Amino acid sequence: MTSPSVIFVLGPTASGKSKLALHWAQKTGGVVLNCDSVQTYTLTDIGTAKPTLEERKLAPHLLFDFVVPPLEMTAGIFRELAR
């Protein structure tokens, strides 16, 4: 059994990473996995350049908008969830 391919898209906020990731996810049947700690939180839509709800319907998006403040996300928890 082979491991699935992983494509990393890196860059500053609002540089088009999510758009590119969405394009590849649609083309390959993959998913968009969020690695931005701030985008894990609900109520942080302004200033985070999260994909819109419409964009998230076009391909699976994981680890967005699931931590409700005042709960905190740690690197260890995030690592386990990303597995």
DSSP file (Angstrom, degrees, kcal/mol; ACC not computed):
  #  RESIDUE AA STRUCTURE BP1 BP2  ACC     N-H-->O    O-->H-N    N-H-->O    O-->H-N    TCO  KAPPA ALPHA  PHI   PSI    X-CA   Y-CA   Z-CA
    1    1 A M              0   0    0      0, 0.0     2,-0.3     0, 0.0     0, 0.0   0.000 360.0 360.0 360.0 133.3    0.0    0.0    0.0
    2    2 A T        -     0   0    0      1,-0.1     3,-0.1     3,-0.0     0, 0.0  -0.682 360.0-112.6 -97.5 152.6    1.4    3.4   -0.9
    3    3 A S        -     0   0    0     -2,-0.3     3,-0.1     1,-0.1     2,-0.1  -0.524  39.0-102.6 -77.4 148.2    1.0    6.6    1.1
    4    4 A P        -     0   0    0      0, 0.0     2,-0.2     0, 0.0    -1,-0.1  -0.377  40.1-103.6 -68.3 151.2   -1.2    9.3   -0.3
    5    5 A S        -     0   0    0     -3,-0.1     2,-0.4    -2,-0.1    -3,-0.0  -0.485  32.5-154.5 -72.5 144.8    0.6   12.3   -1.9
    6    6 A V        -     0   0    0     -2,-0.2     2,-0.5    -3,-0.1    -3,-0.0  -0.990   5.5-164.5-124.1 129.0    0.7   15.5    0.1
    7    7 A I        -     0   0    0     -2,-0.4     2,-0.4    14,-0.0    17,-0.0  -0.963   8.7-154.5-112.9 124.1    1.1   18.9   -1.4
    8    8 A F        -     0   0    0     -2,-0.5     2,-0.5     2,-0.0    -2,-0.0  -0.840   4.9-165.5 -98.5 133.5    2.1   21.8    0.9
    9    9 A V        -     0   0    0     -2,-0.4     2,-0.3     2,-0.0    12,-0.0  -0.973  15.8-179.7-118.7 115.1    1.1   25.3   -0.1
   10   10 A L        +     0   0    0     -2,-0.5    -2,-0.0     7,-0.0     0, 0.0  -0.873  19.1 104.6-119.3 147.6    2.9   27.9    1.9
   11   11 A G        -     0   0    0     -2,-0.3     3,-0.1     5,-0.0     5,-0.1  -0.918  62.5 -55.9 164.7 175.4    2.8   31.7    1.9
   12   12 A P  S >  S-     0   0    0      0, 0.0     3,-1.2     0, 0.0     5,-0.3  -0.210  71.7 -71.0 -72.2 165.3    1.6   34.9    3.7
   13   13 A T  T 3  S+     0   0    0      1,-0.2    36,-0.1     2,-0.1    35,-0.0  -0.252 118.0  11.4 -54.9 138.7   -2.0   35.6    4.6
   14   14 A A  T 3  S+     0   0    0     34,-0.2    -1,-0.2    35,-0.1    35,-0.1   0.772  87.0 124.8  63.8  31.1   -4.3   36.4    1.6
   15   15 A S  S <  S-     0   0    0     -3,-1.2    -2,-0.1    -4,-0.1    -1,-0.1   0.398  88.9 -93.8 -99.2   2.3   -1.7   35.3   -1.0
   16   16 A G  S  > S+     0   0    0     -4,-0.1     4,-2.2    -5,-0.1     5,-0.2   0.566  83.3 132.4 100.6  10.3   -4.0   32.8   -2.8
   17   17 A K  H  > S+     0   0    0     -5,-0.3     4,-2.8     1,-0.2     5,-0.2   0.926  75.2  47.8 -60.0 -46.2   -3.0   29.6   -0.9
   18   18 A S  H  > S+     0   0    0      1,-0.2     4,-2.6     2,-0.2    -1,-0.2   0.889 110.7  51.4 -65.6 -39.0   -6.6   28.5   -0.3
   19   19 A K  H  > S+     0   0    0      2,-0.2     4,-2.2     1,-0.2    -1,-0.2   0.924 113.2  45.0 -63.4 -44.2   -7.6   29.2   -3.9
   20   20 A L  H  X S+     0   0    0     -4,-2.2     4,-2.4     2,-0.2    -2,-0.2   0.916 113.2  50.3 -65.2 -43.3   -4.7   27.0   -5.1
   21   21 A A  H  X S+     0   0    0     -4,-2.8     4,-2.6     1,-0.2    -2,-0.2   0.902 110.5  50.1 -62.1 -40.9   -5.4   24.3   -2.6
   22   22 A L  H  X S+     0   0    0     -4,-2.6     4,-2.6     2,-0.2     5,-0.2   0.922 108.9  52.2 -63.0 -44.0   -9.1   24.3   -3.6
   23   23 A H  H  X S+     0   0    0     -4,-2.2     4,-2.3     1,-0.2    -2,-0.2   0.942 113.4  43.4 -56.7 -49.5   -8.1   24.0   -7.3
   24   24 A W  H  X S+     0   0    0     -4,-2.4     4,-2.4     2,-0.2     6,-0.5   0.880 111.6  53.8 -66.5 -38.6   -5.9   21.0   -6.6
   25   25 A A  H  X>S+     0   0    0     -4,-2.6     4,-1.6     1,-0.2     5,-1.1   0.920 112.3  44.5 -62.4 -42.6   -8.4   19.3   -4.2
   26   26 A Q  H  <5S+     0   0    0     -4,-2.6    -2,-0.2     1,-0.2    -1,-0.2   0.907 115.4  48.1 -66.6 -41.2  -11.1   19.6   -7.0
   27   27 A K  H  <5S+     0   0    0     -4,-2.3    -2,-0.2    -5,-0.2    -1,-0.2   0.848 124.6  28.6 -68.6 -35.1   -8.7   18.3   -9.7
   28   28 A T  H  <5S-     0   0    0     -4,-2.4    -1,-0.2    -5,-0.2    -2,-0.2   0.488 105.1-113.1-107.5  -5.4   -7.3   15.4   -7.7
   29   29 A G  T  <5S+     0   0    0     -4,-1.6    -3,-0.2    -5,-0.2    -4,-0.2   0.732  74.1 135.3  76.0  21.5  -10.2   14.5   -5.4
   30   30 A G      < -     0   0    0     -5,-1.1     2,-0.3    -6,-0.5    -1,-0.1  -0.034  50.5-112.6 -89.3-166.3   -8.2   15.6   -2.4
   31   31 A V        -     0   0    0     28,-0.1     2,-0.6    -3,-0.1    30,-0.2  -0.878  14.8-122.3-127.8 160.0   -8.9   17.7    0.6
   32   32 A V  E     -a   61   0A   0     28,-2.9    30,-3.1    -2,-0.3     2,-0.6  -0.934  27.5-163.8-102.3 117.8   -7.8   21.0    2.0
   33   33 A L  E     -a   62   0A   0     -2,-0.6     2,-0.2    28,-0.2    30,-0.2  -0.912  15.0-134.8-107.3 114.5   -6.3   20.6    5.4
   34   34 A N        +     0   0    0     28,-2.6    -2,-0.0    -2,-0.6    27,-0.0  -0.452  27.2 173.4 -68.8 133.9   -6.0   23.8    7.4
   35   35 A C        +     0   0    0     -2,-0.2     2,-0.7    47,-0.0    -1,-0.1   0.133  47.8 106.0-123.8  16.7   -2.7   24.4    9.1
   36   36 A D    >>  -     0   0    0      1,-0.1     3,-0.7    27,-0.1     4,-0.6  -0.883  59.8-152.9 -99.5 114.4   -3.4   28.0   10.3
   37   37 A S  G >4 S+     0   0    0     -2,-0.7     3,-0.9     1,-0.3     4,-0.4   0.824  93.2  54.5 -58.9 -33.6   -4.0   27.9   14.1
   38   38 A V  G >4 S+     0   0    0      1,-0.2     3,-1.3     2,-0.2    -1,-0.3   0.850 100.9  59.4 -70.6 -32.9   -6.2   31.0   14.0
   39   39 A Q  G <4 S+     0   0    0     -3,-0.7    26,-2.3     1,-0.3    -1,-0.2   0.582  90.5  71.2 -74.0  -8.3   -8.5   29.6   11.3
   40   40 A T  G << S+     0   0    0     -3,-0.9    27,-2.7    -4,-0.6    26,-2.5   0.757  86.5  85.0 -73.0 -23.4   -9.4   26.7   13.6
   41   41 A Y  B X  S-b   67   0B   0     -3,-1.3     3,-0.7    -4,-0.4    24,-0.3  -0.548  77.7-129.5 -84.9 141.2  -11.4   29.1   15.8
   42   42 A T  T 3  S+     0   0    0     25,-2.5    24,-0.1    -2,-0.2    -1,-0.1  -0.416  93.0  36.7 -71.9 163.0  -14.9   30.1   15.2
   43   43 A L  T 3  S+     0   0    0     -2,-0.1    -1,-0.2     1,-0.1     3,-0.2   0.653  88.7 101.8  67.7  18.0  -15.6   33.9   15.2
   44   44 A T    <   +     0   0    0     -3,-0.7     6,-0.2     1,-0.1     4,-0.2  -0.112  34.7 120.4-119.9  36.8  -12.3   34.7   13.4
   45   45 A D    >>> +     0   0    0      2,-0.1     3,-1.0     3,-0.1     4,-0.6   0.876  58.5  75.5 -69.1 -37.0  -13.5   35.2    9.9
   46   46 A I  T 345S+     0   0    0      1,-0.2     0, 0.0    -3,-0.2     0, 0.0  -0.621 108.1   9.1 -79.3 130.0  -12.2   38.8    9.7
   47   47 A G  T 345S+     0   0    0     -2,-0.4    -1,-0.2     3,-0.1    -2,-0.1   0.466 111.3  81.8  86.0   2.3   -8.5   39.1    9.2
   48   48 A T  T <45S-     0   0    0     -3,-1.0   -34,-0.2    -4,-0.2    -2,-0.1   0.548  83.8-135.8-114.6 -10.3   -7.8   35.4    8.6
   49   49 A A  T  <5 +     0   0    0     -4,-0.6   -31,-0.2     1,-0.1   -35,-0.1   0.864  36.7 179.9  55.9  39.0   -8.7   35.0    4.9
   50   50 A K      < -     0   0    0     -5,-0.5    -1,-0.1    -6,-0.2     3,-0.1  -0.351  37.3 -96.2 -63.4 149.0  -10.6   31.8    5.6
   51   51 A P        -     0   0    0      0, 0.0    -1,-0.1     0, 0.0    10,-0.0  -0.392  47.8-106.6 -60.7 146.6  -12.2   30.1    2.5
   52   52 A T     >  -     0   0    0      1,-0.1     4,-2.2    -3,-0.1     5,-0.2  -0.240  25.4-108.3 -70.2 164.6  -15.8   31.1    2.2
   53   53 A L  H  > S+     0   0    0      1,-0.2     4,-0.9     2,-0.2    -1,-0.1   0.870 122.2  54.6 -60.9 -36.1  -18.6   28.7    3.0
   54   54 A E  H >4 S+     0   0    0      1,-0.2     3,-0.6     2,-0.2     4,-0.5   0.917 108.6  47.5 -63.8 -43.3  -19.3   28.4   -0.7
   55   55 A E  H >> S+     0   0    0      1,-0.2     3,-1.3     2,-0.2     4,-0.5   0.882 107.2  57.0 -64.3 -37.8  -15.7   27.5   -1.4
   56   56 A R  H 3< S+     0   0    0     -4,-2.2     3,-0.3     1,-0.3     5,-0.2   0.716 100.1  59.5 -68.5 -19.4  -15.7   24.9    1.4
   57   57 A K  T << S+     0   0    0     -4,-0.9    -1,-0.3    -3,-0.6    -2,-0.2   0.670  94.8  64.9 -79.4 -16.5  -18.7   23.2   -0.3
   58   58 A L  T <4 S-     0   0    0     -3,-1.3    -1,-0.2    -4,-0.5    -2,-0.2   0.708 119.6  -0.1 -81.5 -21.0  -16.6   22.6   -3.5
   59   59 A A  S  < S-     0   0    0     -4,-0.5    -1,-0.2    -3,-0.3   -28,-0.1  -0.965  93.8 -78.6-160.1 154.0  -14.1   20.2   -1.8
   60   60 A P        -     0   0    0      0, 0.0   -28,-2.9     0, 0.0     2,-0.5  -0.376  42.3-166.6 -61.3 132.3  -13.6   18.8    1.7
   61   61 A H  E     -a   32   0A   0     -5,-0.2     2,-0.3   -30,-0.2     3,-0.3  -0.991   7.3-161.3-121.3 123.6  -12.0   21.3    4.0
   62   62 A L  E     +a   33   0A   0    -30,-3.1   -28,-2.6    -2,-0.5    20,-0.0  -0.822  61.0  16.5-112.3 146.9  -10.7   20.0    7.3
   63   63 A L  S    S+     0   0    0     -2,-0.3     2,-0.4     1,-0.2    -1,-0.2   0.824  84.6 130.0  66.5  38.0   -9.8   21.7   10.6
   64   64 A F  S    S-     0   0    0     -3,-0.3   -24,-0.3     1,-0.2    -1,-0.2  -0.945  71.0  -6.4-113.4 141.0  -11.6   25.0   10.0
   65   65 A D  S    S+     0   0    0    -26,-2.3   -24,-0.2    -2,-0.4   -25,-0.2   0.837  91.3 114.1  53.2  49.4  -14.0   26.7   12.4
   66   66 A F        +     0   0    0    -26,-2.5     2,-0.6    -3,-0.1   -25,-0.2   0.532  49.0  81.8-126.9  -9.0  -14.3   24.0   15.1
   67   67 A V  B     -b   41   0B   0    -27,-2.7   -25,-2.5     4,-0.0    -1,-0.1  -0.885  64.9-154.9-100.6 119.6  -12.7   25.5   18.3
   68   68 A V    >   -     0   0    0     -2,-0.6     3,-2.1   -27,-0.2   -25,-0.1  -0.830  32.9 -89.6 -97.2 118.6  -15.1   27.7   20.1
   69   69 A P  T 3  S+     0   0    0      0, 0.0     3,-0.1     0, 0.0    -1,-0.0  -0.338 110.5  39.7 -57.6 143.6  -13.5   30.4   22.3
   70   70 A P  T 3  S+     0   0    0      0, 0.0    -3,-0.0     0, 0.0    -2,-0.0  -0.954 100.3  91.9 -91.5  10.9  -12.6   30.5   25.1
   71   71 A L  S <  S-     0   0    0     -3,-2.1     2,-0.3     1,-0.1    -4,-0.0  -0.306  70.8-138.7 -60.2 151.7  -11.4   26.9   24.4
   72   72 A E        -     0   0    0     -3,-0.1     2,-0.5   -31,-0.0    -4,-0.1  -0.876   4.3-139.4-118.2 148.8   -7.8   26.8   23.3
   73   73 A M        -     0   0    0     -2,-0.3     2,-0.3    -6,-0.1   -32,-0.0  -0.905  20.1-162.7-103.2 130.2   -6.0   24.8   20.6
   74   74 A T     >  -     0   0    0     -2,-0.5     4,-2.6     1,-0.1     5,-0.2  -0.728  31.3-114.5-106.9 162.3   -2.6   23.4   21.4
   75   75 A A  H  > S+     0   0    0     -2,-0.3     4,-2.4     1,-0.2     5,-0.1   0.879 116.9  53.0 -61.4 -37.8    0.1   22.2   19.0
   76   76 A G  H  > S+     0   0    0      2,-0.2     4,-1.9     1,-0.2    -1,-0.2   0.921 110.8  44.6 -65.3 -44.7   -0.3   18.7   20.4
   77   77 A I  H  > S+     0   0    0      2,-0.2     4,-2.4     1,-0.2     5,-0.2   0.928 113.5  51.4 -64.2 -44.9   -4.1   18.5   20.0
   78   78 A F  H  X S+     0   0    0     -4,-2.6     4,-2.3     1,-0.2    -2,-0.2   0.909 108.2  52.6 -59.2 -43.2   -3.8   20.0   16.5
   79   79 A R  H  X S+     0   0    0     -4,-2.4     4,-1.0     1,-0.2    -1,-0.2   0.920 110.2  47.3 -59.6 -45.3   -1.2   17.3   15.6
   80   80 A E  H  < S+     0   0    0     -4,-1.9     3,-0.5     1,-0.2    -1,-0.2   0.902 112.5  49.0 -65.3 -40.8   -3.5   14.5   16.7
   81   81 A L  H  < S+     0   0    0     -4,-2.4    -1,-0.2     1,-0.2    -2,-0.2   0.858 106.8  56.4 -66.8 -34.9   -6.5   15.9   14.9
   82   82 A A  H  <        0   0    0     -4,-2.3    -1,-0.2     1,-0.3    -2,-0.2   0.729 360.0 360.0 -70.6 -21.3   -4.5   16.4   11.6
   83   83 A R     <        0   0    0     -4,-1.0    -1,-0.3    -3,-0.5    -2,-0.2   0.518 360.0 360.0 -67.8 360.0   -3.5   12.7   11.6
